[in-house]
């Protein structure tokens, strides 16, 4: 599910979990390619880490 676009043109997605009890995860896709990066953290964990340059 797309939730944001970066200033660089990349996209941020929330990955719907396979199991109803599992947390939603964050995935990103750069504008210049089809490759995905899936982060093992929730959006609430990912956003501050991203803003601090830790992702």
C-alpha positions in Angstrom: 0.0 0.0 0.0 1.7 3.3 -1.1 1.9 5.9 1.7 4.6 8.4 0.7 6.9 9.7 -2.0 10.4 10.8 -1.2 11.9 14.1 -2.4 14.2 11.9 -4.5 11.2 10.4 -6.3 11.4 7.0 -4.5 8.2 5.5 -3.0 7.4 4.3 0.5 5.0 1.4 1.0 3.4 -0.4 3.9 3.5 -4.2 3.5 0.3 -5.8 4.5 1.2 -8.7 6.8 0.4 -12.3 5.9 -0.9 -13.0 9.3 -3.5 -10.8 11.0 -1.5 -10.7 14.2 1.8 -9.6 12.5 2.8 -6.0 12.3 2.8 -4.0 9.0 6.3 -3.5 7.6 7.9 -0.7 5.6 9.2 -1.2 2.1 10.9 1.3 -0.2 11.5 1.4 -3.9 14.0 3.8 -5.6 12.8 5.8 -8.5 15.5 4.4 -10.9 14.8 0.7 -10.5 12.4 -2.1 -9.7 14.4 -3.3 -6.6 12.7 -3.2 -3.2 14.1 -2.8 0.3 11.9 -4.3 3.0 12.7 -3.1 6.5 12.1 -5.4 9.6 10.4 -2.5 11.5 7.1 -0.8 11.7 6.4 2.6 10.2 6.6 4.2 13.7 10.2 2.7 14.0 11.2 3.3 10.4 10.3 7.0 10.1 12.5 8.4 12.9 15.3 6.1 11.8 15.0 7.4 8.3 14.9 11.0 9.3 18.1 10.4 11.4 19.8 8.8 8.4 19.9 5.3 9.9 18.1 3.4 7.2 
